[in-house]
Amino acid sequence: MTSADRKVLVDLGSRSYDIVIGQDVLTDMGRYLDPIIGQGRVHVVTDETVYDLYKDRLYTMERDIGLTVLPSGESQKSFPTLQTVLDNMFEQGLDRADTLLAFGGGVIGDLTGFAASTFKRGCKFVQVPTTLLAQVDSSVGGKTAINVKQGKNLVGAFYQPSLVLTDTSVLSTLPERELKAGYAEILKYGLLGNLDFFNWLEANGNDVLALEPNAVAEAIAVSCMMKAVIVAEDEQERGRRALLNLGHTFGHALEAEAGYSGDLLHGEAVSAGMQMAFEFSASQGLVSREAAEKVAGHLKAKSMKTLADVKSLLGDTDALMRHMSQDKKNEAGKLTFILARAIGEAFVQKDTPADKVREYLQTLI
């Protein structure tokens, strides 16, 4: 690790691991991965886009690797694709001492982590996230999953990686849309529990989106540190970790209405969903209208997805309510939402009145 690289510890006792953040850390992957992989074998799961761009980085490990290269897209988080990954691992003859390496965005990370959790009841795995959203959120914390017809991420496991290796240089090949989707998850950390970070983003968000090296490294590091602390306190989302789902209950419903298609990226749904969470909070007298408007103003200033951009998905209130009824945070058939008392002060509201949610959604039509 160079002096410019940053390291964030996810403190989970014997299952603790580091997040290494730096520019061009993948040019020397072997140095970081060898202590994890040891004498074992490694199988890499990636997608066609990432493989075409960065396959040379894989071979800096100077070892034979197994390889599964999948089509790109959310549709790969499925039982058939999981079976493909597992079949390839068995064909390579891997065992529990070997390592599965996720080399891609959130789809690849979620799928690969779930495969690792199930292969012979669990093998090691490493996250090498290549999108901004994956670097600040999905690669950290051990949530792994696939999608089913009933909803997003409803089949999965909490299963921690052995290392997260984050190279900020790979972000230069991301489309602007993907960068903004990742920025939504960065903004989430400021909104849920860090007013100072939100204010920093107000001043420096454009530099983050422009991939100014110091700004983007700072944004990723702060996001990962905040998530690491929350995960260490509540690994399996029995309490405080649910705060990390700010905007996600509304956002997942929007994704479902969009058919989990490329028409609405996860981060875009979260962006609009966070605006909805603050607006709904304001409608219930929990947060000031001024705060809700400030959130909407930040999204608009950064050309993020807002309510105005998802109007076509809001017409069927019954469908949106059905989607939200499948949310993993719900208990005993009651809706759970992450709402806000202020910017930087989110909280978990269990048993949220469904009629109030429905009433709010109907005001948006």
C-alpha positions in Angstrom: 0.0 0.0 0.0 1.4 3.4 -1.0 1.3 6.4 1.3 -1.5 7.8 -0.9 -3.7 4.7 -0.4 -6.3 4.6 2.4 -7.4 1.7 4.5 -10.7 1.3 6.3 -11.2 -1.5 8.8 -14.5 -3.4 9.1 -14.2 -4.6 12.6 -16.0 -7.9 13.0 -13.6 -9.7 15.3 -12.2 -12.8 13.7 -14.0 -11.9 10.5 -12.6 -8.4 10.2 -11.3 -7.2 6.9 -9.8 -4.1 5.2 -11.1 -1.9 2.5 -8.1 -0.6 0.6 -8.8 2.5 -1.4 -6.3 4.1 -3.9 -5.5 5.0 -7.4 -4.1 2.2 -9.6 -4.0 -0.4 -6.7 -5.1 -3.0 -9.3 -1.8 -2.7 -11.1 -0.3 -4.7 -8.3 -3.2 -6.9 -7.3 -1.1 -9.9 -6.3 0.6 -7.9 -3.5 -2.8 -7.3 -1.8 -4.4 -10.6 -2.7 -1.6 -13.1 -2.1 -2.0 -13.0 1.7 -5.7 -13.8 1.3 -5.4 -16.5 -1.4 -2.2 -18.1 -0.1 -1.5 -21.3 -1.9 -5.1 -21.8 -2.9 -6.7 -21.3 -6.2 -8.9 -18.4 -7.3 -11.9 -18.1 -9.5 -12.9 -14.7 -10.9 -16.5 -13.7 -11.7 -16.8 -10.7 -13.9 -18.9 -9.3 -16.7 -18.1 -8.7 -20.4 -17.8 -5.0 -20.1 -15.3 -5.1 -17.2 -13.4 -8.0 -18.6 -12.9 -6.3 -21.9 -11.6 -3.1 -20.2 -9.5 -4.5 -17.4 -8.6 -8.1 -18.0 -4.9 -7.2 -18.0 -5.3 -6.2 -14.3 -6.3 -9.8 -13.4 -3.1 -11.3 -14.7 -0.9 -9.1 -12.6 -1.7 -11.8 -9.9 0.7 -14.0 -11.9 -1.3 -17.2 -11.1 -3.7 -19.4 -13.0 -7.2 -18.3 -12.5 -10.6 -19.8 -13.2 -12.9 -17.4 -15.0 -16.6 -16.8 -15.4 -17.5 -13.9 -17.7 -21.2 -13.0 -17.7 -23.3 -10.7 -19.7 -23.7 -7.3 -18.1 -26.9 -6.3 -16.4 -29.2 -6.8 -13.4 -30.8 -9.9 -15.0 -27.6 -11.8 -14.1 -28.7 -11.8 -10.4 -30.7 -14.9 -10.9 -30.8 -18.6 -10.0 -29.7 -19.7 -13.4 -26.6 -17.5 -13.3 -25.8 -18.6 -9.8 -25.9 -22.2 -11.1 -23.5 -21.2 -13.9 -21.0 -19.8 -11.4 -21.2 -22.8 -9.1 -20.9 -25.3 -12.0 -17.7 -23.5 -13.2 -16.3 -23.6 -9.6 -17.0 -27.4 -9.4 -15.5 -27.9 -12.8 -12.3 -26.1 -11.7 -12.2 -28.5 -8.7 -12.3 -25.7 -6.0 -12.6 -26.4 -2.3 -13.4 -24.3 0.7 -9.8 -23.1 1.0 -9.9 -21.5 -2.4 -11.1 -17.9 -3.2 -13.9 -16.5 -5.3 -13.1 -13.0 -6.6 -15.9 -10.6 -7.6 -14.5 -8.2 -10.3 -17.3 -5.8 -11.3 -20.1 -3.7 -10.1 -22.9 -4.4 -7.6 -24.5 -7.1 -9.7 -21.3 -9.1 -9.9 -20.5 -8.5 -6.2 -23.9 -9.5 -4.9 -24.0 -12.7 -7.1 -20.5 -13.7 -6.4 -20.8 -13.2 -2.7 -23.9 -15.3 -2.6 -22.1 -18.1 -4.6 -19.3 -18.0 -2.1 -21.7 -18.3 0.8 -23.3 -21.4 -0.7 -20.3 -23.2 -2.2 -19.6 -26.2 0.0 -21.2 -24.1 2.8 -18.8 -21.2 2.3 -15.5 -20.4 0.7 -13.4 -17.2 0.9 -14.2 -14.3 -1.4 -12.8 -10.9 -2.3 -14.6 -7.9 -3.6 -12.9 -5.8 -6.3 -15.6 -3.2 -7.1 -15.4 -1.3 -10.4 -18.4 1.1 -10.1 -18.7 4.0 -7.7 -21.9 2.6 -6.3 -20.2 -0.7 -5.5 -17.2 1.0 -4.1 -19.1 3.0 -1.6 -21.9 0.6 -0.7 -22.6 -2.9 -2.1 -19.0 -4.2 -1.8 -18.9 -3.4 1.9 -20.9 -5.1 4.7 -21.5 -8.7 3.5 -24.9 -8.4 2.0 -25.1 -10.9 -0.9 -28.2 -11.8 -2.9 -30.0 -12.6 -6.1 -33.3 -11.3 -7.4 -36.5 -13.4 -7.7 -39.9 -12.7 -9.3 -41.2 -11.5 -6.0 -38.6 -8.7 -5.7 -35.0 -7.5 -5.5 -32.4 -9.2 -3.3 -35.0 -11.4 -1.6 -32.8 -14.5 -1.6 -29.4 -14.1 -0.2 -27.1 -14.3 2.9 -25.0 -12.1 5.1 -21.5 -13.2 4.1 -18.4 -11.0 4.6 -15.5 -10.8 2.1 -11.9 -11.3 3.2 -10.8 -8.0 1.5 -12.3 -5.1 -0.5 -9.8 -3.7 -3.1 -11.0 -0.4 -4.4 -9.2 1.2 -7.3 -10.5 4.7 -8.1 -8.8 4.8 -11.5 -11.3 2.4 -13.0 -14.0 4.9 -12.5 -12.7 6.9 -15.5 -14.4 4.5 -17.9 -17.8 4.7 -16.2 -20.6 6.4 -18.1 -21.7 9.7 -16.4 -25.1 8.0 -15.6 -23.3 5.3 -13.6 -21.2 7.9 -11.7 -24.3 9.8 -10.7 -26.0 6.5 -9.6 -23.0 5.9 -7.3 -23.0 9.5 -6.0 -26.6 8.9 -4.8 -25.2 6.3 -2.3 -22.5 8.7 -1.2 -25.1 11.4 -0.6 -27.1 8.9 1.4 -24.4 8.8 4.1 -24.6 12.5 4.6 -28.3 12.5 4.8 -28.7 9.6 7.2 -26.1 10.5 9.8 -23.5 13.1 8.9 -24.5 16.7 8.4 -20.9 17.8 8.0 -20.4 15.3 5.2 -23.6 16.6 3.5 -22.2 20.2 3.8 -18.9 18.9 2.3 -20.7 17.4 -0.6 -22.6 20.7 -1.1 -19.2 22.3 -1.6 -17.3 19.5 -3.3 -19.9 17.2 -4.9 -19.0 18.5 -8.4 -15.4 17.6 -7.9 -16.4 14.1 -6.8 -18.5 13.7 -10.0 -15.6 15.1 -12.0 -13.4 12.3 -10.4 -10.9 14.8 -9.0 -8.6 12.3 -7.3 -8.5 13.7 -3.8 -12.3 14.5 -3.7 -13.4 11.1 -4.9 -11.0 9.3 -2.6 -12.3 11.3 0.4 -15.9 10.7 -0.6 -15.3 6.9 -0.9 -13.3 6.7 2.4 -15.9 8.7 4.4 -18.7 6.6 3.0 -16.9 3.3 3.8 -16.0 4.4 7.3 -19.6 5.3 8.1 -20.8 2.0 6.7 -18.0 0.0 8.5 -19.0 1.5 11.9 -22.7 0.7 11.3 -22.0 -2.9 10.1 -19.7 -3.5 13.1 -22.6 -2.6 15.4 -25.4 -4.4 13.5 -24.1 -6.9 11.0 -27.4 -8.6 10.2 -29.6 -5.5 10.1 -31.5 -6.2 13.3 -31.5 -2.5 14.2 -29.3 0.5 13.2 -28.0 -1.0 9.9 -31.5 -0.5 8.5 -30.5 3.2 8.3 -28.4 2.4 5.3 -31.7 1.8 3.4 -32.6 5.4 3.4 -34.6 6.0 0.1 -34.5 2.3 -0.7 -38.1 1.3 0.2 -39.4 3.8 -2.2 -36.5 3.2 -4.6 -37.0 -0.5 -4.8 -40.7 0.0 -5.6 -39.7 2.3 -8.5 -37.2 -0.3 -9.7 -39.9 -3.0 -9.6 -42.3 -0.8 -11.6 -39.5 -0.2 -14.1 -39.1 -3.9 -14.5 -35.5 -3.9 -13.1 -34.5 -2.6 -16.6 -31.8 -0.4 -17.7 -34.4 2.4 -17.8 -33.8 3.0 -14.1 -30.5 2.2 -12.4 -30.5 1.2 -8.7 -28.7 4.4 -7.7 -31.1 6.5 -9.8 -34.0 4.9 -7.9 -32.3 5.6 -4.6 -31.8 9.2 -5.6 -35.5 9.7 -6.3 -36.3 7.5 -3.3 -34.4 9.7 -0.9 -36.3 12.7 -2.1 -39.5 10.8 -1.5 -38.3 9.7 2.0 -37.7 13.4 3.0 -40.9 14.6 1.4 -42.9 11.8 3.1 -41.2 12.7 6.4 -42.2 16.3 5.9 -45.8 15.4 5.1 -45.9 13.6 8.5 -44.4 16.6 10.4 -41.2 14.8 11.1 -38.8 17.0 9.2 -39.0 20.6 8.0 -40.2 21.4 4.5 -37.0 23.4 4.2 -34.9 20.4 4.8 -36.8 18.4 2.2 -36.5 21.2 -0.3 -32.7 21.4 0.4 -32.3 17.7 -0.4 -34.3 18.1 -3.6 -32.2 21.1 -4.5 -29.0 19.2 -4.0 -30.2 16.4 -6.3 -31.3 18.9 -9.0 -28.0 20.9 -8.7 -26.1 17.7 -9.4 -28.4 16.6 -12.2 -29.5 13.6 -10.3 -32.7 11.6 -10.7 -35.6 13.4 -8.9 -39.3 12.8 -8.6 -39.9 14.7 -11.8 -37.9 12.1 -13.7 -39.9 9.1 -12.4 -43.4 10.4 -12.7 -44.3 7.7 -15.2 -43.6 5.0 -12.5 -45.9 6.6 -10.0 -49.3 6.1 -11.6 -50.3 2.7 -10.0 -50.4 3.3 -6.2 -51.7 -0.3 -5.6 -48.7 -1.7 -7.4 -46.2 0.5 -5.5 -47.8 -0.6 -2.2 -47.5 -4.2 -3.2 -43.9 -3.8 -4.0 -43.2 -2.1 -0.7 -45.1 -4.8 1.2 -42.3 -7.2 0.1 -39.6 -5.1 1.6 -37.1 -7.1 3.8 -37.3 -4.6 6.6 -41.0 -5.2 7.2 -42.0 -7.1 10.3 -45.3 -8.9 11.1 -46.8 -7.5 7.9 -46.1 -3.9 9.0 -44.2 -1.4 6.8 -40.8 -0.2 8.0 -39.4 3.0 6.5 -36.2 5.0 7.0 -37.4 8.5 7.6 -35.7 11.8 8.7 -35.9 14.3 11.5 -33.3 16.5 9.9 -30.5 16.3 7.3 -28.0 14.0 8.9 -30.6 12.5 11.3 -32.4 9.6 9.9 -34.3 7.0 12.0 -36.1 3.7 11.6 -39.9 3.9 11.8 -41.5 0.5 12.3 -45.2 0.0 11.8 -45.5 3.0 9.4 -49.2 3.5 8.7 -49.9 2.1 5.2 -52.8 4.6 4.7 -50.4 7.5 5.2 -47.9 6.1 2.7 -50.8 5.5 0.2 -52.1 9.0 0.8 -48.6 10.5 0.1 -48.2 8.4 -3.1 -51.6 9.6 -4.4 -50.5 13.2 -4.0 -47.7 12.5 -6.5 -50.0 11.3 -9.3 
